[in-house]
Amino acid sequence: MLCFSHRPWGKTVFCCCVAFLCMTQLIMAANSGDVKGRVYDRDTKDELPGANIVVVGTSLGASADMNGNYELHYVPVGPQTLLVSYVGYKKTTIKIDITEGEKLQQDIYLLPDVITGETVTITAQTQGQMQAINQQLSSNTIANIVSADRIKEIPDANAAETIARLPGISVVRSGGEGKR
């Protein structure tokens, strides 16, 4: 720990540092205000935890807590725009006007948004694979049954490599390739 008290100039330096830090806080607070509030779903009135609130054109921003509450400190005086976003909801901009030292209460209501994705194609297993699965399920012993169609889909170099994919099968390799 750094101790200034034993030096003749130590107390002066320490007092100057404390005064500088206090002045910085006062200057920032003098030309700004605070904004706080809650972010809700407009339809259900449920809180939206983790919603992002940003003062456009500044580096100021906050995320809502678990109850949807947010606080923005040292927002510059004058007209400002808040940009609010949340996954699954439309981004919203809100115009506010901050006066010096003000603690503005601004609740925000977001509209749900439909997220559209790409087309998904669902393919079914072929008839042969279905028969193989049914045989496997109805077997009174432990068996792995694979249809010829399924084997054709596997991109292996030879039949030994394909069979090696089944549980309980070991393959003798020669030169890195399955032989037997």
N, C-alpha and C positions, 0 to 999 in steps of 0.2 A: 504494500500500500504506500502511496506517495504521501508524504507528510510535509506541509509547508510551514508548520508552526514554529520550527526551530530556526528558520532563516529570517533575516530582518525584512526581506521583501515578500516572504511567504504568505502572510495574511493579506497583503494588498493584492497579490495575484489571485488568491482564492476568492476574495470578495469581488474582484473584477469578473471572474468567470461566472460566479453566481448571478451577478447583476446582468451580464450579457445574456445568459440563458433566460432570465426573467423578462428582459426587454424583448427578446425574440418572441416569446409566447404572447406578450402584450401586443406587439405589432401585428402578429398573425390574427389575434382575436379582434383587434380594433377594426379591421377592414373585412370582417367576415361574419357569418352566422352559422347556425347548425340546422340541419334538417333531420327529422326522425319521423318514423311512422311504421306502418305494417303493410305487408303485401298479401293480397287475398286473391282467390279465384272469384271472378265476378258472379258466376252463376251459383256456386255452392257456398260461398263466403268462407271456405276453408283457407287457413293460412298456407303460404307457400314458402317453406323453409329452403334456404339456399338460393333464393332469387337474387339476381345481380342488379345493383343500382349504381349507375355511373353518372357523374356530372360531365356532360358533353363539353369537350374542349379543355378539360383539365385532367389531371392524374388522380382525381378524387373518386373513390368508389367504395362500395361496401356490399357484403352479402347478408341476406336476412338470416337470423338465427332460427332455431328449431320452432319458434312460435311465430315466425314471419316478421319479427321486428328488425328494423335497421336503423342505423344512425350515421350521418355524414357530418363531420366536424370541419370547421374552417372553410366553408363554402363562400367563395367571393361574393361581395355585395353586388347587387344588380340583378338584371334578368338572367336566369339560368335555365337550362334544359336538362331534365333527368331522363336517362335512357334506362328502361327496366326490361330485363329479359329473364326467361325461365324456360327450361326445356318443355316442349309440348304446348307452349303458350305464345301468342303473338307478342312481338316486341312492342313496347309502348313508350312514347315520349310524353313528358309532362312539363309544361312551362311553369316556372315558379319565379318569384321576385324576392330576393333576400335583402333585408335591411340590416344595418350594423347591429351586432349583438343579438339578433333575433334567433329564437328557437322555434322554427316552423314545424308544425305537425302536418304531415302529408301522407295520408293513407293511399294505397295504390291498388287498383283492381285490374287484373289481367283476364283476357279472353282466351279460352282454349283454342288451340290451332290444330288442324289436321295435318299430320306429317305423312307425306306421300313418299313411298319408296319405289324401288324398281319392281318390275313384274317378276313374280316367283313362279317357276314351272315345277310342278310336282310330277314325278314319274313313279309308276308302280312297279313292283317286282314282276318279273315274267312268270308265266304259268309254270315253267319248269322249276324255277326257284321255289315257288309256293309248294309244289309237290315235294321237293326235297325237304323243306321245313316241316311239312306235315309228316313225312316219313320219320324224320328225326324226332319229332315230338311223340309219335305213337310207338317208337321203338322201345322194347322192354330191356334193352341194354344201352350202354353209353355209345353213341355213334355220332359221327360227323358226316353229313351227306351234303354234297355240293353238286349242283346241277351243271350240265355242260355249258349252258348259257352263261352262268356265273364265272366259270373258268375262262371263257373266251374274253370276258371283260377285264381280267387281270393282266397287266402288262409285264409278265415275266418272260425271261428268255427261253425257258423250257418247262416241261411238265414237273420236273423235280423241284424247281423253285416255287411253282404254284402249290404243290402238295405240302411244301415246307411251311406254308402259312397256316395250316391246320394245327390245332393244339395236340401235343403228344407226338408229333412227327419230327424226327431228326433226319438230316440229310448229310450224306458224305459229299464233301466238296473237293474239287480238284481244280487248281488254278483259279479259285474264287467262285467257281460256278458249281451249282448243284449237279451231281452225277447220279447218285442212287439214294 
